[in-house]
Amino acid sequence: MSAAIALRQSTLPVMVLFVGLMPAVAFGQLKPEVQTGSLIPVAPQAVEAKDAGLIKKAFARCIYNRNKKAAAVILTYSDPVSVDIKAAKISDVASTFDMSECLGKQASVTQNTLGFKFKREMLRGFLAEETYLAGHPVAPTLAPGSVEVIDRTYVSNSDNLPKARALGAFADCVVFNDVSGSDALLRTMPASASERAAARALAPALGKCLEQGIQFSMSPASIRVYVADGLWNRFSRPQQAQVAAAAKP
């Protein structure tokens, strides 16, 4: 099996998974168009939502486990909008996390190629979720005296900084108002009925944290990224994790 990975810089979290019965070289640009150069051209097919969720979760868990130290660095040098790869001193993200091998493991016997295209900031969501879950087998609780607004690091430039700050504040607010519901969402499988139900259950916290004039994507996948960011920032970011641990009885 083979896999093709593409990371794109953008400000919106988007993921596309597709498969094809074709050589990996045909996926050089990861564009879902008819492959050329074979006797029987075959267009890549989108992966079913349920399967895409399973692949996404397995991929995220794999890249995290392949290089936990690099995961910590990426999370340190990123915010909800941007990843500062230069500051993180990671020249090749795909090879650092063995992304092709991790994705290749998910290809079935009927697939020669499994393509996966996602925008770079989604990497933060993957790694935040897996880092948080690895350190919290059960849902944590807020320490006495906890406040909604906590420290954050932002790497976005002047144009993207307002949005990064708004998303960070939103994520921190949602988690502060419903830790258990946020935790429950991350323990569901992406693109599953349970994920949709867990996202709906967060509606009161989401509504409470929305600011007038600021628009947020409210798909289950987007909400998952928000709470992963908020949970990691509150309970797994090194400084905050020390505070949370000290508060445990």
Helices and strands as residue ranges (DSSP letters): E 2-8, E 15-20, G 24-27, E 45-46, H 49-66, H 68-76, H 85-88, H 93-96, H 99-104, E 113-119, H 122-135, H 161-177, H 179-186, H 193-201, H 203-209, H 220-231, I 232-236, H 238-247
